[in-house]
C-alpha cells in the first residue's frame, strides 16, 4: 500500500490552520481548499472581484498540483465554494477560461459549486481539487 505524503510548496499560500496544502496517496492527489491569497505576502487579493479571485485561487491550486506531480489534465473533480449566487457567472467565466486553457485533451474536470459562508469575509471563492495520476 502506498504511503500518504503531504504536499507542500511556497508557490501557494501556507495553510492557515491545521491541514496540509495537499496530500498524495498512490495515484490520488487531494488539494485543500484554496482562496485568493498571494503566496508571498499572504494577503487576500482582489476584494469584491470574484473573477480575479477565481484566477488567483486556481493559480494556488495549480501550484499545489505541480508540487504533487500533477496538472489540470490530471484533475477529475473541482469543488467551488461561493458566498453568493450573484457571483456565479463571473466565477464561471474566469474558471472556464483558466481551466479550459490547461486541459489539453478537452475533457474538463467534474465540478460542484456550492453557495456558503467562507472563513474570511474578503473571500468570495474557495476551490479544492482531486487529481488522479497515471
N, CA, C and O atoms as CSV, one atom per row, in Angstrom:
chain,resi,resn,atom,element,x,y,z
A,1,UNK,N,N,0.844,-1.181,0.000
A,1,UNK,CA,C,0.000,0.000,0.000
A,1,UNK,C,C,0.889,1.243,0.000
A,1,UNK,O,O,1.891,1.303,0.713
A,2,UNK,N,N,0.514,2.218,-0.797
A,2,UNK,CA,C,1.308,3.444,-0.931
A,2,UNK,C,C,1.227,4.288,0.334
A,2,UNK,O,O,0.201,4.347,1.010
A,3,UNK,N,N,2.351,4.939,0.625
A,3,UNK,CA,C,2.386,5.862,1.763
A,3,UNK,C,C,1.617,7.133,1.438
A,3,UNK,O,O,1.509,7.538,0.280
A,4,UNK,N,N,1.092,7.745,2.475
A,4,UNK,CA,C,0.431,9.050,2.352
A,4,UNK,C,C,1.519,10.116,2.508
A,4,UNK,O,O,2.297,10.080,3.461
A,5,UNK,N,N,1.567,11.065,1.565
A,5,UNK,CA,C,2.613,12.080,1.537
A,5,UNK,C,C,1.982,13.468,1.557
A,5,UNK,O,O,1.095,13.760,0.756
A,6,UNK,N,N,2.437,14.323,2.470
A,6,UNK,CA,C,1.989,15.719,2.496
A,6,UNK,C,C,2.685,16.465,1.366
A,6,UNK,O,O,3.892,16.329,1.171
A,7,UNK,N,N,1.927,17.242,0.636
A,7,UNK,CA,C,2.450,18.062,-0.453
A,7,UNK,C,C,2.512,19.497,0.040
A,7,UNK,O,O,1.560,20.011,0.628
A,8,UNK,N,N,3.651,20.135,-0.210
A,8,UNK,CA,C,3.850,21.498,0.253
A,8,UNK,C,C,4.672,22.279,-0.761
A,8,UNK,O,O,5.614,21.747,-1.348
A,9,UNK,N,N,4.315,23.533,-0.962
A,9,UNK,CA,C,5.069,24.401,-1.862
A,9,UNK,C,C,4.963,25.844,-1.376
A,9,UNK,O,O,3.944,26.254,-0.820
A,10,UNK,N,N,6.019,26.595,-1.594
A,10,UNK,CA,C,5.994,28.027,-1.282
A,10,UNK,C,C,5.328,28.824,-2.405
A,10,UNK,O,O,5.136,30.033,-2.277
A,11,UNK,N,N,4.974,28.152,-3.506
A,11,UNK,CA,C,4.300,28.820,-4.623
A,11,UNK,C,C,2.799,28.970,-4.398
A,11,UNK,O,O,2.088,29.530,-5.232
A,12,UNK,N,N,2.326,28.461,-3.258
A,12,UNK,CA,C,0.937,28.635,-2.842
A,12,UNK,C,C,0.962,29.068,-1.383
A,12,UNK,O,O,1.953,28.837,-0.690
A,13,UNK,N,N,-0.105,29.689,-0.907
A,13,UNK,CA,C,-0.121,30.155,0.484
A,13,UNK,C,C,0.045,29.011,1.481
A,13,UNK,O,O,-0.480,27.915,1.285
A,14,UNK,N,N,0.775,29.286,2.538
A,14,UNK,CA,C,0.898,28.303,3.618
A,14,UNK,C,C,-0.467,28.106,4.256
A,14,UNK,O,O,-1.230,29.064,4.378
A,15,UNK,N,N,-0.790,26.886,4.664
A,15,UNK,CA,C,-2.079,26.674,5.316
A,15,UNK,C,C,-2.213,27.524,6.573
A,15,UNK,O,O,-1.279,27.633,7.367
A,16,UNK,N,N,-3.371,28.115,6.739
A,16,UNK,CA,C,-3.613,28.974,7.897
A,16,UNK,C,C,-4.017,28.164,9.122
A,16,UNK,O,O,-4.027,28.684,10.237
A,17,UNK,N,N,-4.348,26.904,8.918
A,17,UNK,CA,C,-4.847,26.081,10.013
A,17,UNK,C,C,-4.119,24.743,10.027
A,17,UNK,O,O,-3.048,24.610,9.436
A,18,UNK,N,N,-4.671,23.800,10.669
A,18,UNK,CA,C,-4.019,22.504,10.857
A,18,UNK,C,C,-4.399,21.528,9.745
A,18,UNK,O,O,-5.124,20.560,9.973
A,19,UNK,N,N,-3.903,21.793,8.551
A,19,UNK,CA,C,-4.096,20.883,7.429
A,19,UNK,C,C,-2.953,21.051,6.443
A,19,UNK,O,O,-2.213,22.033,6.500
A,20,UNK,N,N,-2.811,20.091,5.542
A,20,UNK,CA,C,-1.786,20.128,4.503
A,20,UNK,C,C,-2.311,20.876,3.282
A,20,UNK,O,O,-3.519,20.923,3.051
A,21,UNK,N,N,-1.404,21.460,2.500
A,21,UNK,CA,C,-1.810,22.067,1.241
A,21,UNK,C,C,-2.391,20.997,0.321
A,21,UNK,O,O,-3.370,21.226,-0.389
A,22,UNK,N,N,-1.774,19.843,0.353
A,22,UNK,CA,C,-2.240,18.717,-0.445
A,22,UNK,C,C,-1.751,17.432,0.172
A,22,UNK,O,O,-0.813,17.431,0.969
A,23,UNK,N,N,-2.386,16.336,-0.197
A,23,UNK,CA,C,-1.974,15.010,0.251
A,23,UNK,C,C,-2.049,14.077,-0.946
A,23,UNK,O,O,-3.033,14.058,-1.685
A,24,UNK,N,N,-0.981,13.303,-1.117
A,24,UNK,CA,C,-0.951,12.296,-2.180
A,24,UNK,C,C,-0.822,10.920,-1.557
A,24,UNK,O,O,-0.004,10.700,-0.664
A,25,UNK,N,N,-1.639,10.003,-2.038
A,25,UNK,CA,C,-1.537,8.595,-1.650
A,25,UNK,C,C,-1.670,7.792,-2.932
A,25,UNK,O,O,-2.730,7.755,-3.555
A,26,UNK,N,N,-0.573,7.151,-3.312
A,26,UNK,CA,C,-0.551,6.445,-4.590
A,26,UNK,C,C,-0.817,7.430,-5.706
A,26,UNK,O,O,-0.180,8.482,-5.768
A,27,UNK,N,N,-1.754,7.107,-6.595
A,27,UNK,CA,C,-2.027,7.987,-7.733
A,27,UNK,C,C,-3.025,9.109,-7.418
A,27,UNK,O,O,-3.347,9.908,-8.298
A,28,UNK,N,N,-3.515,9.177,-6.180
A,28,UNK,CA,C,-4.544,10.153,-5.827
A,28,UNK,C,C,-3.915,11.358,-5.121
A,28,UNK,O,O,-3.151,11.203,-4.169
A,29,UNK,N,N,-4.245,12.544,-5.597
A,29,UNK,CA,C,-3.760,13.793,-5.011
A,29,UNK,C,C,-4.959,14.680,-4.700
A,29,UNK,O,O,-5.724,15.046,-5.593
A,30,UNK,N,N,-5.112,15.020,-3.426
A,30,UNK,CA,C,-6.175,15.937,-2.991
A,30,UNK,C,C,-5.536,17.265,-2.615
A,30,UNK,O,O,-4.609,17.309,-1.806
A,31,UNK,N,N,-6.027,18.339,-3.199
A,31,UNK,CA,C,-5.576,19.688,-2.874
A,31,UNK,C,C,-6.607,20.320,-1.944
A,31,UNK,O,O,-7.798,20.345,-2.253
A,32,UNK,N,N,-6.146,20.829,-0.806
A,32,UNK,CA,C,-7.025,21.515,0.141
A,32,UNK,C,C,-7.621,22.761,-0.491
A,32,UNK,O,O,-7.080,23.314,-1.449
A,33,UNK,N,N,-8.740,23.189,0.061
A,33,UNK,CA,C,-9.391,24.395,-0.415
A,33,UNK,C,C,-8.450,25.586,-0.395
A,33,UNK,O,O,-7.783,25.856,0.603
A,34,UNK,N,N,-8.410,26.293,-1.520
A,34,UNK,CA,C,-7.559,27.461,-1.670
A,34,UNK,C,C,-8.426,28.695,-1.873
A,34,UNK,O,O,-9.555,28.618,-2.357
A,35,UNK,N,N,-7.864,29.828,-1.488
A,35,UNK,CA,C,-8.543,31.098,-1.675
A,35,UNK,C,C,-7.660,32.061,-2.441
A,35,UNK,O,O,-6.579,31.686,-2.894
A,36,UNK,N,N,-8.109,33.300,-2.589
A,36,UNK,CA,C,-7.403,34.303,-3.381
A,36,UNK,C,C,-6.285,34.983,-2.595
A,36,UNK,O,O,-6.296,36.199,-2.399
A,37,UNK,N,N,-5.333,34.187,-2.153
A,37,UNK,CA,C,-4.252,34.680,-1.291
A,37,UNK,C,C,-2.945,34.690,-2.064
A,37,UNK,O,O,-2.612,33.720,-2.744
A,38,UNK,N,N,-2.209,35.779,-1.962
A,38,UNK,CA,C,-0.871,35.861,-2.551
A,38,UNK,C,C,0.075,35.009,-1.720
A,38,UNK,O,O,0.154,35.200,-0.507
A,39,UNK,N,N,0.806,34.062,-2.339
A,39,UNK,CA,C,1.673,33.189,-1.556
A,39,UNK,C,C,2.878,33.891,-0.935
A,39,UNK,O,O,3.458,33.375,0.020
A,40,UNK,N,N,3.264,35.044,-1.448
A,40,UNK,CA,C,4.416,35.756,-0.908
A,40,UNK,C,C,4.016,36.634,0.271
A,40,UNK,O,O,4.645,36.589,1.329
A,41,UNK,N,N,2.979,37.424,0.088
A,41,UNK,CA,C,2.583,38.378,1.134
A,41,UNK,C,C,1.542,37.807,2.104
A,41,UNK,O,O,1.336,38.358,3.185
A,42,UNK,N,N,0.891,36.714,1.724
A,42,UNK,CA,C,-0.227,36.135,2.483
A,42,UNK,C,C,-1.406,37.083,2.601
A,42,UNK,O,O,-2.228,36.941,3.506
A,43,UNK,N,N,-1.496,38.048,1.695
A,43,UNK,CA,C,-2.614,38.988,1.665
A,43,UNK,C,C,-3.729,38.444,0.780
A,43,UNK,O,O,-3.466,37.807,-0.240
A,44,UNK,N,N,-4.972,38.699,1.174
A,44,UNK,CA,C,-6.118,38.381,0.332
A,44,UNK,C,C,-6.195,39.432,-0.761
A,44,UNK,O,O,-6.123,40.629,-0.483
A,45,UNK,N,N,-6.340,38.992,-2.002
A,45,UNK,CA,C,-6.281,39.873,-3.163
A,45,UNK,C,C,-7.658,40.105,-3.780
A,45,UNK,O,O,-8.584,39.325,-3.559
A,46,UNK,N,N,-7.782,41.157,-4.537
A,46,UNK,CA,C,-8.925,41.472,-5.395
A,46,UNK,C,C,-10.251,41.549,-4.642
A,46,UNK,O,O,-11.203,40.860,-5.007
A,47,UNK,N,N,-10.331,42.377,-3.598
A,47,UNK,CA,C,-11.594,42.483,-2.871
A,47,UNK,C,C,-12.745,42.867,-3.802
A,47,UNK,O,O,-12.635,43.800,-4.597
A,48,UNK,N,N,-13.844,42.131,-3.684
A,48,UNK,CA,C,-15.032,42.433,-4.458
A,48,UNK,C,C,-15.029,41.959,-5.893
A,48,UNK,O,O,-16.034,42.130,-6.583
A,49,UNK,N,N,-13.938,41.367,-6.379
A,49,UNK,CA,C,-13.821,40.937,-7.778
A,49,UNK,C,C,-13.704,39.423,-7.836
A,49,UNK,O,O,-12.600,38.882,-7.773
A,50,UNK,N,N,-14.844,38.732,-7.958
A,50,UNK,CA,C,-14.827,37.267,-7.908
A,50,UNK,C,C,-14.090,36.655,-9.104
A,50,UNK,O,O,-13.505,35.580,-8.970
A,51,UNK,N,N,-14.103,37.307,-10.260
A,51,UNK,CA,C,-13.365,36.784,-11.404
A,51,UNK,C,C,-11.866,36.740,-11.133
A,51,UNK,O,O,-11.219,35.717,-11.353
A,52,UNK,N,N,-11.320,37.850,-10.657
A,52,UNK,CA,C,-9.894,37.915,-10.329
A,52,UNK,C,C,-9.560,36.990,-9.157
A,52,UNK,O,O,-8.499,36.367,-9.138
A,53,UNK,N,N,-10.464,36.902,-8.183
A,53,UNK,CA,C,-10.232,35.988,-7.061
A,53,UNK,C,C,-10.225,34.535,-7.541
A,53,UNK,O,O,-9.454,33.719,-7.036
A,54,UNK,N,N,-11.070,34.214,-8.502
A,54,UNK,CA,C,-11.107,32.854,-9.036
A,54,UNK,C,C,-9.790,32.503,-9.710
A,54,UNK,O,O,-9.270,31.405,-9.511
A,55,UNK,N,N,-9.245,33.413,-10.503
A,55,UNK,CA,C,-7.958,33.173,-11.174
A,55,UNK,C,C,-6.851,32.977,-10.146
A,55,UNK,O,O,-6.081,32.022,-10.254
A,56,UNK,N,N,-6.750,33.861,-9.148
A,56,UNK,CA,C,-5.706,33.724,-8.121
A,56,UNK,C,C,-5.865,32.399,-7.369
A,56,UNK,O,O,-4.878,31.724,-7.075
A,57,UNK,N,N,-7.094,32.038,-7.064
A,57,UNK,CA,C,-7.358,30.797,-6.346
A,57,UNK,C,C,-6.929,29.593,-7.186
A,57,UNK,O,O,-6.306,28.669,-6.664
A,58,UNK,N,N,-7.254,29.594,-8.471
A,58,UNK,CA,C,-6.858,28.486,-9.346
A,58,UNK,C,C,-5.352,28.439,-9.546
A,58,UNK,O,O,-4.791,27.356,-9.714
A,59,UNK,N,N,-4.683,29.585,-9.532
A,59,UNK,CA,C,-3.215,29.590,-9.599
A,59,UNK,C,C,-2.631,28.897,-8.369
A,59,UNK,O,O,-1.638,28.177,-8.472
A,60,UNK,N,N,-3.246,29.112,-7.210
A,60,UNK,CA,C,-2.787,28.446,-5.990
A,60,UNK,C,C,-3.023,26.940,-6.074
A,60,UNK,O,O,-2.158,26.153,-5.690
A,61,UNK,N,N,-4.179,26.542,-6.569
A,61,UNK,CA,C,-4.466,25.119,-6.767
A,61,UNK,C,C,-3.439,24.518,-7.720
A,61,UNK,O,O,-2.905,23.438,-7.465
A,62,UNK,N,N,-3.166,25.215,-8.814
A,62,UNK,CA,C,-2.221,24.727,-9.820
A,62,UNK,C,C,-0.816,24.533,-9.233
A,62,UNK,O,O,-0.135,23.564,-9.568
A,63,UNK,N,N,-0.387,25.438,-8.370
A,63,UNK,CA,C,0.941,25.326,-7.750
A,63,UNK,C,C,1.034,24.072,-6.882
A,63,UNK,O,O,2.061,23.394,-6.874
A,64,UNK,N,N,-0.021,23.771,-6.164
A,64,UNK,CA,C,-0.015,22.579,-5.301
A,64,UNK,C,C,-0.096,21.315,-6.148
A,64,UNK,O,O,0.574,20.325,-5.853
A,65,UNK,N,N,-0.910,21.343,-7.193
A,65,UNK,CA,C,-0.931,20.206,-8.122
A,65,UNK,C,C,0.471,19.933,-8.662
A,65,UNK,O,O,0.919,18.787,-8.671
A,66,UNK,N,N,1.164,20.982,-9.112
A,66,UNK,CA,C,2.510,20.829,-9.667
A,66,UNK,C,C,3.470,20.254,-8.629
A,66,UNK,O,O,4.293,19.397,-8.948
A,67,UNK,N,N,3.365,20.724,-7.392
A,67,UNK,CA,C,4.237,20.213,-6.325
A,67,UNK,C,C,3.994,18.724,-6.079
A,67,UNK,O,O,4.892,18.013,-5.627
A,68,UNK,N,N,2.789,18.254,-6.374
A,68,UNK,CA,C,2.452,16.843,-6.219
A,68,UNK,C,C,2.646,16.029,-7.479
A,68,UNK,O,O,2.301,14.848,-7.514
A,69,UNK,N,N,3.200,16.648,-8.524
A,69,UNK,CA,C,3.471,15.931,-9.764
A,69,UNK,C,C,2.290,15.863,-10.717
A,69,UNK,O,O,2.237,14.982,-11.574
A,70,UNK,N,N,1.343,16.781,-10.578
A,70,UNK,CA,C,0.129,16.757,-11.389
A,70,UNK,C,C,-0.102,18.096,-12.071
A,70,UNK,O,O,0.616,19.067,-11.830
A,71,UNK,N,N,-1.102,18.129,-12.914
A,71,UNK,CA,C,-1.566,19.342,-13.560
A,71,UNK,C,C,-3.063,19.255,-13.734
A,71,UNK,O,O,-3.676,18.274,-13.314
A,72,UNK,N,N,-3.664,20.259,-14.344
A,72,UNK,CA,C,-5.112,20.256,-14.515
A,72,UNK,C,C,-5.594,19.117,-15.407
A,72,UNK,O,O,-6.751,18.712,-15.299
A,73,UNK,N,N,-4.751,18.592,-16.276
A,73,UNK,CA,C,-5.134,17.443,-17.091
A,73,UNK,C,C,-5.362,16.202,-16.227
A,73,UNK,O,O,-6.038,15.267,-16.656
A,74,UNK,N,N,-4.807,16.185,-15.019
A,74,UNK,CA,C,-4.974,15.063,-14.095
A,74,UNK,C,C,-6.160,15.240,-13.152
A,74,UNK,O,O,-6.535,14.305,-12.445
A,75,UNK,N,N,-6.745,16.421,-13.138
A,75,UNK,CA,C,-7.833,16.716,-12.201
A,75,UNK,C,C,-9.124,16.062,-12.691
A,75,UNK,O,O,-9.519,16.220,-13.846
A,76,UNK,N,N,-9.771,15.327,-11.788
A,76,UNK,CA,C,-11.051,14.709,-12.115
A,76,UNK,C,C,-12.219,15.453,-11.470
A,76,UNK,O,O,-13.362,15.308,-11.904
A,77,UNK,N,N,-11.936,16.255,-10.432
A,77,UNK,CA,C,-13.008,16.943,-9.720
A,77,UNK,C,C,-12.502,18.237,-9.111
A,77,UNK,O,O,-11.444,18.266,-8.482
A,78,UNK,N,N,-13.261,19.305,-9.299
A,78,UNK,CA,C,-13.033,20.581,-8.619
A,78,UNK,C,C,-14.307,20.938,-7.882
A,78,UNK,O,O,-15.409,20.782,-8.408
A,79,UNK,N,N,-14.149,21.418,-6.663
A,79,UNK,CA,C,-15.288,21.912,-5.896
A,79,UNK,C,C,-15.087,23.399,-5.683
A,79,UNK,O,O,-14.042,23.839,-5.203
A,80,UNK,N,N,-16.098,24.163,-6.047
A,80,UNK,CA,C,-16.061,25.616,-5.954
A,80,UNK,C,C,-17.077,26.045,-4.903
A,80,UNK,O,O,-18.234,25.625,-4.932
A,81,UNK,N,N,-16.633,26.879,-3.983
A,81,UNK,CA,C,-17.499,27.421,-2.940
A,81,UNK,C,C,-17.589,28.925,-3.150
A,81,UNK,O,O,-16.569,29.614,-3.182
A,82,UNK,N,N,-18.800,29.430,-3.292
A,82,UNK,CA,C,-19.047,30.854,-3.485
A,82,UNK,C,C,-19.909,31.383,-2.340
A,82,UNK,O,O,-20.710,30.652,-1.756
A,83,UNK,N,N,-19.729,32.658,-2.033
A,83,UNK,CA,C,-20.527,33.250,-0.955
A,83,UNK,C,C,-21.901,33.693,-1.429
A,83,UNK,O,O,-22.814,33.851,-0.619
A,84,UNK,N,N,-22.060,33.896,-2.743
A,84,UNK,CA,C,-23.358,34.339,-3.245
A,84,UNK,C,C,-23.598,33.833,-4.664
A,84,UNK,O,O,-22.676,33.752,-5.475
A,85,UNK,N,N,-24.829,33.503,-4.939
A,85,UNK,CA,C,-25.234,33.055,-6.272
A,85,UNK,C,C,-24.975,34.154,-7.310
A,85,UNK,O,O,-24.739,33.853,-8.480
A,86,UNK,N,N,-25.017,35.393,-6.901
A,86,UNK,CA,C,-24.805,36.517,-7.820
A,86,UNK,C,C,-23.429,36.483,-8.478
A,86,UNK,O,O,-23.248,37.065,-9.548
A,87,UNK,N,N,-22.453,35.810,-7.857
A,87,UNK,CA,C,-21.088,35.751,-8.392
A,87,UNK,C,C,-20.870,34.575,-9.343
A,87,UNK,O,O,-19.781,34.422,-9.894
A,88,UNK,N,N,-21.896,33.743,-9.540
A,88,UNK,CA,C,-21.694,32.519,-10.314
A,88,UNK,C,C,-21.212,32.792,-11.736
A,88,UNK,O,O,-20.237,32.180,-12.172
A,89,UNK,N,N,-21.855,33.680,-12.463
A,89,UNK,CA,C,-21.499,33.910,-13.868
A,89,UNK,C,C,-20.062,34.410,-14.017
A,89,UNK,O,O,-19.328,33.920,-14.876
A,90,UNK,N,N,-19.652,35.369,-13.201
A,90,UNK,CA,C,-18.281,35.896,-13.291
A,90,UNK,C,C,-17.263,34.833,-12.902
A,90,UNK,O,O,-16.217,34.716,-13.542
A,91,UNK,N,N,-17.557,34.053,-11.855
A,91,UNK,CA,C,-16.667,32.950,-11.482
A,91,UNK,C,C,-16.576,31.954,-12.618
A,91,UNK,O,O,-15.482,31.525,-12.986
A,92,UNK,N,N,-17.715,31.583,-13.178
A,92,UNK,CA,C,-17.764,30.565,-14.219
A,92,UNK,C,C,-16.983,30.995,-15.460
A,92,UNK,O,O,-16.309,30.170,-16.078
A,93,UNK,N,N,-17.063,32.269,-15.832
A,93,UNK,CA,C,-16.303,32.772,-16.978
A,93,UNK,C,C,-14.805,32.669,-16.727
A,93,UNK,O,O,-14.068,32.163,-17.573
A,94,UNK,N,N,-14.347,33.144,-15.567
A,94,UNK,CA,C,-12.910,33.096,-15.231
A,94,UNK,C,C,-12.442,31.652,-15.119
A,94,UNK,O,O,-11.386,31.293,-15.639
A,95,UNK,N,N,-13.222,30.834,-14.448
A,95,UNK,CA,C,-12.910,29.411,-14.274
A,95,UNK,C,C,-12.786,28.719,-15.634
A,95,UNK,O,O,-11.814,28.007,-15.885
A,96,UNK,N,N,-13.764,28.928,-16.498
A,96,UNK,CA,C,-13.767,28.274,-17.801
A,96,UNK,C,C,-12.559,28.627,-18.641
A,96,UNK,O,O,-11.972,27.762,-19.290
A,97,UNK,N,N,-12.185,29.898,-18.630
A,97,UNK,CA,C,-11.010,30.331,-19.389
A,97,UNK,C,C,-9.734,29.710,-18.824
A,97,UNK,O,O,-8.896,29.214,-19.577
A,98,UNK,N,N,-9.584,29.738,-17.501
A,98,UNK,CA,C,-8.369,29.237,-16.851
A,98,UNK,C,C,-8.241,27.726,-17.024
A,98,UNK,O,O,-7.212,27.239,-17.494
A,99,UNK,N,N,-9.268,26.993,-16.649
A,99,UNK,CA,C,-9.195,25.532,-16.685
A,99,UNK,C,C,-9.170,25.032,-18.125
A,99,UNK,O,O,-8.399,24.132,-18.457
A,100,UNK,N,N,-10.007,25.609,-18.978
A,100,UNK,CA,C,-10.049,25.183,-20.369
A,100,UNK,C,C,-8.709,25.301,-21.075
A,100,UNK,O,O,-8.376,24.466,-21.915
A,101,UNK,N,N,-7.944,26.321,-20.746
A,101,UNK,CA,C,-6.627,26.523,-21.360
A,101,UNK,C,C,-5.595,25.505,-20.875
A,101,UNK,O,O,-4.532,25.373,-21.483
A,102,UNK,N,N,-5.888,24.788,-19.797
A,102,UNK,CA,C,-4.914,23.878,-19.203
A,102,UNK,C,C,-5.272,22.404,-19.381
A,102,UNK,O,O,-4.520,21.528,-18.955
A,103,UNK,N,N,-6.394,22.130,-19.995
A,103,UNK,CA,C,-6.818,20.748,-20.205
A,103,UNK,C,C,-6.636,20.443,-21.686
A,103,UNK,O,O,-7.494,20.755,-22.512
A,104,UNK,N,N,-5.502,19.829,-22.002
A,104,UNK,CA,C,-5.131,19.598,-23.394
A,104,UNK,C,C,-6.009,18.610,-24.132
A,104,UNK,O,O,-6.176,18.723,-25.346
A,105,UNK,N,N,-6.578,17.636,-23.420
A,105,UNK,CA,C,-7.374,16.616,-24.105
A,105,UNK,C,C,-8.834,17.031,-24.273
A,105,UNK,O,O,-9.627,16.293,-24.858
A,106,UNK,N,N,-9.189,18.206,-23.763
A,106,UNK,CA,C,-10.546,18.705,-23.900
A,106,UNK,C,C,-11.548,18.122,-22.918
A,106,UNK,O,O,-12.713,18.519,-22.920
A,107,UNK,N,N,-11.117,17.186,-22.076
A,107,UNK,CA,C,-12.007,16.601,-21.082
A,107,UNK,C,C,-11.912,17.446,-19.810
A,107,UNK,O,O,-10.939,17.356,-19.061
A,108,UNK,N,N,-12.921,18.253,-19.584
A,108,UNK,CA,C,-12.934,19.123,-18.408
A,108,UNK,C,C,-13.197,18.308,-17.143
A,108,UNK,O,O,-13.915,17.309,-17.194
A,109,UNK,N,N,-12.626,18.720,-16.012
A,109,UNK,CA,C,-12.913,18.023,-14.754
A,109,UNK,C,C,-14.388,18.165,-14.385
A,109,UNK,O,O,-15.064,19.103,-14.808
A,110,UNK,N,N,-14.865,17.222,-13.597
A,110,UNK,CA,C,-16.189,17.377,-12.994
A,110,UNK,C,C,-16.130,18.571,-12.048
A,110,UNK,O,O,-15.050,18.993,-11.635
A,111,UNK,N,N,-17.302,19.115,-11.706
A,111,UNK,CA,C,-17.309,20.255,-10.789
A,111,UNK,C,C,-18.618,20.296,-10.021
A,111,UNK,O,O,-19.687,19.978,-10.540
A,112,UNK,N,N,-18.492,20.697,-8.774
A,112,UNK,CA,C,-19.641,21.018,-7.945
A,112,UNK,C,C,-19.454,22.456,-7.483
A,112,UNK,O,O,-18.349,22.854,-7.114
A,113,UNK,N,N,-20.528,23.233,-7.503
A,113,UNK,CA,C,-20.482,24.604,-6.987
A,113,UNK,C,C,-21.483,24.715,-5.847
A,113,UNK,O,O,-22.654,24.363,-5.986
A,114,UNK,N,N,-20.998,25.210,-4.723
A,114,UNK,CA,C,-21.808,25.330,-3.514
A,114,UNK,C,C,-21.807,26.788,-3.074
A,114,UNK,O,O,-20.784,27.467,-3.153
A,115,UNK,N,N,-22.951,27.262,-2.614
A,115,UNK,CA,C,-23.066,28.621,-2.082
A,115,UNK,C,C,-23.102,28.514,-0.563
A,115,UNK,O,O,-23.970,27.853,0.008
A,116,UNK,N,N,-22.134,29.182,0.086
A,116,UNK,CA,C,-21.959,29.011,1.527
A,116,UNK,C,C,-21.203,30.189,2.116
A,116,UNK,O,O,-20.730,31.058,1.384
A,117,UNK,N,N,-21.088,30.220,3.426
A,117,UNK,CA,C,-20.195,31.166,4.078
A,117,UNK,C,C,-18.767,30.646,3.978
A,117,UNK,O,O,-18.549,29.435,3.942
A,118,UNK,N,N,-17.798,31.548,3.932
A,118,UNK,CA,C,-16.386,31.164,3.861
A,118,UNK,C,C,-15.653,31.710,5.082
A,118,UNK,O,O,-16.159,32.603,5.762
A,119,UNK,N,N,-14.448,31.172,5.367
A,119,UNK,CA,C,-13.761,31.522,6.615
A,119,UNK,C,C,-13.409,32.999,6.795
A,119,UNK,O,O,-13.336,33.490,7.921
A,120,UNK,N,N,-13.191,33.701,5.688
A,120,UNK,CA,C,-12.813,35.119,5.769
A,120,UNK,C,C,-13.809,35.956,4.986
A,120,UNK,O,O,-14.255,35.550,3.913
A,121,UNK,N,N,-14.157,37.110,5.510
A,121,UNK,CA,C,-15.137,37.976,4.865
A,121,UNK,C,C,-14.708,38.393,3.459
A,121,UNK,O,O,-15.549,38.520,2.569
A,122,UNK,N,N,-13.408,38.608,3.255
A,122,UNK,CA,C,-12.915,39.070,1.961
A,122,UNK,C,C,-12.874,37.967,0.902
A,122,UNK,O,O,-12.685,38.252,-0.280
A,123,UNK,N,N,-13.050,36.706,1.320
A,123,UNK,CA,C,-13.068,35.584,0.379
A,123,UNK,C,C,-14.439,35.485,-0.285
A,123,UNK,O,O,-15.461,35.333,0.385
A,124,UNK,N,N,-14.438,35.575,-1.611
A,124,UNK,CA,C,-15.666,35.366,-2.364
A,124,UNK,C,C,-15.722,33.953,-2.935
A,124,UNK,O,O,-16.789,33.468,-3.311
A,125,UNK,N,N,-14.552,33.291,-2.998
A,125,UNK,CA,C,-14.459,31.972,-3.619
A,125,UNK,C,C,-13.397,31.133,-2.915
A,125,UNK,O,O,-12.389,31.655,-2.439
A,126,UNK,N,N,-13.640,29.833,-2.860
A,126,UNK,CA,C,-12.663,28.845,-2.394
A,126,UNK,C,C,-12.798,27.640,-3.322
A,126,UNK,O,O,-13.907,27.278,-3.714
A,127,UNK,N,N,-11.663,27.016,-3.676
A,127,UNK,CA,C,-11.681,25.890,-4.610
A,127,UNK,C,C,-10.730,24.812,-4.115
A,127,UNK,O,O,-9.612,25.101,-3.687
A,128,UNK,N,N,-11.192,23.549,-4.180
A,128,UNK,CA,C,-10.297,22.413,-3.925
A,128,UNK,C,C,-10.312,21.500,-5.136
A,128,UNK,O,O,-11.174,21.627,-6.005
A,129,UNK,N,N,-9.350,20.571,-5.194
A,129,UNK,CA,C,-9.201,19.724,-6.375
A,129,UNK,C,C,-8.841,18.300,-5.995
A,129,UNK,O,O,-8.175,18.057,-4.988
A,130,UNK,N,N,-9.289,17.367,-6.815
A,130,UNK,CA,C,-8.918,15.963,-6.694
A,130,UNK,C,C,-8.331,15.526,-8.029
A,130,UNK,O,O,-8.981,15.622,-9.070
A,131,UNK,N,N,-7.096,15.046,-7.983
A,131,UNK,CA,C,-6.409,14.603,-9.199
A,131,UNK,C,C,-6.034,13.131,-9.065
A,131,UNK,O,O,-5.786,12.634,-7.967
A,132,UNK,N,N,-5.999,12.452,-10.195
A,132,UNK,CA,C,-5.547,11.062,-10.245
A,132,UNK,C,C,-4.453,10.997,-11.293
A,132,UNK,O,O,-4.664,11.355,-12.452
A,133,UNK,N,N,-3.283,10.537,-10.875
A,133,UNK,CA,C,-2.124,10.472,-11.753
A,133,UNK,C,C,-1.961,9.059,-12.291
A,133,UNK,O,O,-2.312,8.086,-11.624
A,134,UNK,N,N,-1.423,8.952,-13.512
A,134,UNK,CA,C,-1.161,7.640,-14.116
A,134,UNK,C,C,-0.027,6.940,-13.404
A,134,UNK,O,O,0.338,5.824,-13.772
